[in-house]
């Protein structure tokens, strides 16, 4: 099977020839650029300076790396997070070389980074152009500015104040169409588009104030989410017209949990969020054959079944270190969803851990999540800068040794 056929089989809940490798295929299934440099060393590919995609400084996986790891999915665009195109003709002119953390990388020509005498790095534009943020000395990540805990309820929005755009500039759509067509014709990879639609991560006033708003005004939040769902579906219709013939997966994000559980309890989730997820996912299926991959960090098993009932296609990153998030438990109880991730969690594998131990853990995770299909292999979120090179080798080796679905399939599973 080609990579595209393989991934489409999984998305259609069929059993392909092997478990797809989804490393680098979305914005939350890759590697930090420093870890990516280690992967280049491991693979022996040409040492090109890695390109930095987003605020998490994750790397753009180049085609030579995808080929070397036998990858199956390519992220062709990251509209919310990257100011420059990732693929397509003329893309080289949109990137410039810059030194960060004592290493050479490529960054968007629209971004400017300034290294301070103490080793900290200022990113002048910040996330989505929101202003300067800083990576402090010894850190390889940019911190959000401190949140002001002004809980003046007069600042809380009303539904009529929130009007997300249903529009998409035609020039952007035509460029994505050009990129998608080019990558579809030039490769046999499955195509994935990064976060580009309105999502339900809306928290007015910031993280803490936003949860206070939800607690005090649940009906307002419910109405606002309904408007966000309408906007997402309107924009999905435009996106589908542009790239729906080429792209298999569209990614969204909504971090519902932390390591111990949910930010909002399951009852409140079902009251406020579930009706709107049902509206979004059921409307999605009427518009497009492209599948929705929802990224949600944390221990979300309490509501994963609800998301599946609403129509969720793919769940990422499968944070197996969270409470009640063991791979066997997830697969037994929520096997109707496609798991993208869960192979390697840095919370469960210290940098000092041996190759053999990492290989064993990763093999066990892959076998559990891939039983009877429905699995795309990758780590949990983007793998961190400090990951040892032999951990990367252990992950790839474990996948290669366990990727044959005959090992992970019980009698009666549907073959592609």
N, C-alpha and C positions, 0 to 999 in steps of 0.2 A: 504494500500500500504506500502511496505517497503520504507526506505529512498532512496535507490538506484532507485527504480521504480518511486518514487515521483520526484526526481531531473531529471531523464531522461525524464519524461513526460514534465516537464517545458522546458528542453533543446530542445525537439521536438515540442515545441509550442502547447502543449496540456494542458488541465486543470486537475491537479491531485486532490487528496482529500483535500489537504491543502497547504498553502504557505510553501515552505521549509525554514528551519532555517539554514542559512549559516554562523552563528557566528563561527569564528575560522577556516573556511574552506579554506581560502587563506591567504597570508601574509599581506594583507591589508583589512581584514574584521574581525579583532580580538580585543584583548585588550593588553594594556601595562601590563607587569608582575605585577605591583602594583595594577592595576585595576583587574587583574585576581585573585589576592589574595582576593580581596573583593568579587568577584564572588564565590570563594570557600566558603567563609563565608556565603554568601546568600544561597547557595545550600546545605550547611551542608555536603559536601563531605570530604573525608579524606584530611587532610592538608599536602599534599606533597609539597615540595619546587617547585615552577614553574620553567620550563625550558625556557631559553631565546633563541629566534630564530635568531634575526637579529639586524641590527644597530638601529632599532627603539625600541629595547628591548621589542618586543611583545612576548607574551607567546605562547608556544606550548599547544594547547588544548588537555588534556588527555581524554581518552575514558570515564572515569567516569563522567567527566564534560560534555562531549558531550551528554552522556546518560541523565544526570540530566536536561539539558536544552532542551532535545528532539531535538538535532541537527541532521542534515541530511548529512553533508559533512565533511570529514576528510582530512586535508592536510597531505599527506603521505611523502612528500620530499620537501626540500627547497634548491636545489643545489647551487644557486648563493649566498645565504645569510647565510646559516648555515654550519659550518664545520663538524658537526656530524649528523648522521642519526636521523630522528625524530621518526621512527617506525621500527618494525621488530625485529627478533630474535637477541639477543646480544646487543641491543641498550644501555642498562644500562651502559655498560663499557665505553661508549663514552662520558659520562657526569660526571661532578664532582661538588661537593657542594662548594659554595663560598658566602661570605657575601658582599652585595652591598647595599648602601643606608640604612644601619642598618637592613637589612633583609636577610634571607637565600634564595638563588636561586641555580639552577643547570645551569652550563655553559658548553660549549664544552671543552673537555680536551685539545684542541689545543689553547684555548683562555686564556689570562691572564689579569686580572683586578687588578689595584693597587689603593687603596683608600688613598688619601693624607690627611695630618693633617687638611687642611681647608675643608674637606668633598668632594672635587672634586674626580672624578674617572678617571683614565687613562686606556684606553683599548689599550694594547700594539700592538696587531695585526691589529686593525682597520677593516674597511669594506673590505672584500675579501682580507685580508692580506696586505692592503695598507699602514700600518704603524700607529703609535700612534694617537689616537684621545682622546678628553677629554669631560667628562660631568662636567660642572662647578658647584661650590657650589650651592645647591638648585635646580639643574636641574636633571631630570631623563632621559635626552637624550644626545647623543654624537654629538658634533659640528664638522662639517667639518673644516679642516684648512683653513685660509684665502686664497682667490684666488688671485694670482698675475695677475694684469691687464696689462701684457705685450702684446701689440697688434701687435707685429712684424709679418707682413703678410708672411714673409719668413718661418715661422713655420707652416703655414696652410698646411694641408695635401693635396695631390693630390689623386685621386681615385686609382691610381696604388700603392700608399703607404699603403692602407687599405686592408688587406687580412684576414677577419675573418675566423676562423676555421670551416670547414665543418665536422670535425672529432669529435668523442666522444669516449673516452677511453672505451674499452669493459668492463673492470672491473666495471666501474661506471654504465654502462647500465645493467649489470647482477645483480648488487646489487639493483638497482631500480626495476628491474623485480622481484627479490625475495621479496622485500618489498611490491610491488603492489599485487603480488599473495597472499602473507600472509594476507594482510589487506582485500583483496577481499573475501577470504575464511573465515576469522575470524569474519567479521562484515557484516552487510547489508547496510552499509553507502555508499554514493557516494564518489568516490576517486578523489582527486584534487592534482595536482603537481604544486609546486611553480615556480617562475621565473627560467628558465633554458635555454632559447633559446636566440640567439642574437636578440636585439630589436632596436628600432629607437630612443633611448634616447642618441645616440651618439652626443656629443658636443665637438669637438676638442679644447683642451686648457682650458676646464672648462666652467662654465655656461655662463658668460658674453662674453668671447672670442668666445665661440661656436656660439652664436647668431649673433655676428659680422661676423663670417665666413659665416653663412647662408645668411646674407644680402648682402655680397660682392661677394660670389661665389655660387649662387644657383645651377648652373649646376653641379658643383663639388659635392655638397651635394647630389643632386639627384642621381648621379652615385654611390656615396658611399652607400646610402640607398639601392640601387638596389643590391649591393654586400652583404649587411647585410641581405636582404630578401632571397637571394640565400642560404646564410649560414644557416639562420633559417629554411628554408624548407629542406635542406639537413640533418640537425640535427633532425628536426621533424620526418623525415622518419625513422631514427635510433631509436628515442624514441618510435615511434608508433610500430615498430617491437618488442620492448622490453615490453611495458606496454599497448599497445593499446587495448588489450582484457579486461583490468581491469579498466583503468582510464577514467573518463568522462570529466575532465576539465584540461586544461593546461593554466597557467597564464603568462601573459606578462605585461610589464609596459612601459608607455611613458607619462610623465606628460606634458600635452599640455597647461595647463592654470594655472592662479592664480584666486583669488576671483573675480576679475572684468572682466576677459576675457582671451584671448589667448596670449601666449608668441609670437607667430608668427601669423600674420593676416590670415583671411580665404583665401584670394587670394593666398598668399604665400604658405599656407598649401596645397591648391589644386594644385599648380604648382609643389611643391617639394615632399610632403608626400603622397598625395592621390594616385598617380599612383603606388607607392611602397606598400601602404597598400592594394590596389587592387591585386597587384601581390602576396603579402603575403597571404591574406585571401582566394583568389580564388585557389591558389596553395595548401593551407592548406586543403581545402575541398576535393581535389583530392587525398590527401595522407591519411587522418585519419578521423575517426568518432569522435575523441575527439574534444571538443569545445574549442575555444579560448576565454579566459576572458582577456580583456584589461583593466588594471588599468590606469586611467588618472585623476589626481587631477585637481581641478579648474573648472572654468566656461567654458565649452567646447561646449555649445549648438550650437554655430555657425558652428561647423564642425561635430557634432554628426551624422547628417544626411548623411554627406559624408562618415563617417566610416561605417555606416549601408549599404550604397550603395556598399561599397567595400566588404562587407560580414561579418562584425563584428557579433559575436554571443552574447557575454555577456559584459556588461559595468559595471565597478566598479571604484570608491566607491559611485558614484552618490552624488556629493557634493552639496546638496540642498541649502546651504547658499550662493553659488556663484550667480553672476548676471544671471538672466534669467534661473535659474536652479530649479524653484519651481516644486515639484513633479507632480502637475496637468498639468503644461505646458509640462514637459518632456514626460509624458505618452500620452498626446494628440497628440504631434508632432512627437514622436519617439517611438511609441509603438511596432515597429517591432523588437527592441532589447530586450534582457533580462536584467533587472536591478537587480544588486546584490549590495545591500546597501541602503542608503537613509533613513533608519528608524529613526536614531538619529544622529543629528549633534551638536557637542559641541559648535559650534559658535552660535547656536540658543537656547541652553539650558544652562544657567549659573549654576554653582554649587549650588547656593542658590535657584534655582527654585524648586517648590514643586513637590511631586510625582504626584499629580493630573494634573498639567500643563504638565509635561513630558509625562504622559500617554496619555493625549489628543492629544498632538502634534505627538507623535509616532503613535498613532492609525490613525490619519489623513494621515500621510505620507504613512503608509502601505496600507491603503485603496486606495489611489490614485495610487500608483505604481503597485498594484496587480490587478487593474481592468482588467478583461478579461484575466488574466494570465500574464506570463512573469516576475515574480518577485521572487527573493531569498532574504530573510530578513537578514539584518545585519546593523550595524551602518555605519557611514561615516568614513572610514579609521579605524585605531585602536583606541579604546576609551582610553582616557587619564588617567593618574594616579589619578588626582583629582576628577574623577567622583564619586559622592556619591553612596553608596550602594543602596539607594532607587531609584536612577535613573536606575540602572541595573534592579531592580525589575519592575519598570514601563515599561521598554522596553520589557522584557519578558512577562509581563502580557498583554501589548497591543498586542503583537504578538499572544499570546494564544487566546485572546478574538476576534481577527479579522482574524485568519488564515484560517477559513473555506471559501473556494472559492465561496460557494453559496452566501456569503455576498457581494463579490467583482466582480461577474460575471453577465454580461448582457445576455439576451436571445440571443441564436445563437452562443455563444462561444462553441468551440469544447471540448468535454469531453474526458478524457483519458479512 
